[in-house]
Amino acid sequence: MTVDIDIWTTLALAAAALVLGHLLVQRSAFLTRYSIPDAVVGGLLFAALVTAGRAGGVAVSFDPALLTPLNVMFFTTVGLSADARSLARGGRMLLVFFAVVAGALVLQNAIGVGLALAFDIHPANGLMAGSITLSGGHGTAAAWGTKFVEERNVQGVVELGIAAATYGLVAGGLLGGPFAEWLMRRHGVRGGGDAAATASLPAAPAAPPATEVSAIRMIETLLLVFVSMAVGFALYGAIGQGAITLPSFIWALLAGVVLRNALSLTGVYRVDDRALELVGALSLSLFLAMIIMTLKLWELVDLAGPIVAILVVQTAVLLAYVALVTFRVMGRDYDAVLLSTGHLGFSLGSTATAMVNVQAVAARHGHSSLAFLLIPVMGAFLIDLANALTIQGYLALPWFTW
């Protein structure tokens, strides 16, 4: 029996997953200590229930119509938050971060292809258990899997890719928070931003609460978000599917950057960053809860033994790489902790996973302007560019010239 869940019930269940996940995190010292995101906890619980129902003969089909709008909305808020002066300050660090991330992509595919050859399976399977799925996600897995089937007659690679991407999304969501906490303890790093400042100050009389975001400011912020999204989707429809194949959320992000800086330079309007943060957190949380609760966890069971071994090695090596390379190269400080957490998130799961992990850690230890600037730009755009070039480079190797 198949139960079709409509769009509004899907949204209601995603919100329920967030609420339930928040309650569980609040009541669990382990989940709180290791900054496991609410969306991951609640989403996985719902996914487990769906998997149990499937075992009992009840298949549940969710409506995915809101996934793209919520994802695009989040990245639009990232663009609207990107002040040109902040981008200029982060320019050098962005280049360094890009080099570190590109090195991890090369390493992922070297491990995947190398172990595939060692296990005497097709090297294309190694690529599918490498950066294609772990750094690229489900969309990249489906696209490259179809290409391998049609052009190179590699059978079963699409299903393998989707399962590997599912593994990465789950692993990325579960490991990000604990990894950040371990880095901080291991290297004696203290939090930054409001959390650190508050901890270092003596007790003082209670200050009046911060002014809440007014309804009109929220409406004005939503206007900016929706205008940027509309422009982004229009650009995607006009030129985004031709020679320049950027995804829709990149166009919306770029539209947000242009609008934010045009308003700032002209002084016409001052963007409310508090309202932007609220809209971004809401859209990201709902998106991640929705995508995790709709995961087909049973696909993980279908992974063959060699692929499981490759994915386990990939996870272990990436953890070591981020700890020994990313954290050290990016400065060994609190910014580096969050950048490393983000790197782990989008190199195993997705940019949404990276951001929700970073938000969970920042909520406990303090904000990092550098991390919240670099991670979305890297995860939303630059890593896809580097990944495409890396994959093409590996396909030019002798093992793939058939």
Summary of the structure (lengths in Angstrom):
residues: 402
radius of gyration: 21.2
end to end distance: 43.8
largest distance: 73.2
contacts: 1439
relative contact order: 0.18
helix: 78%
strand: 1%
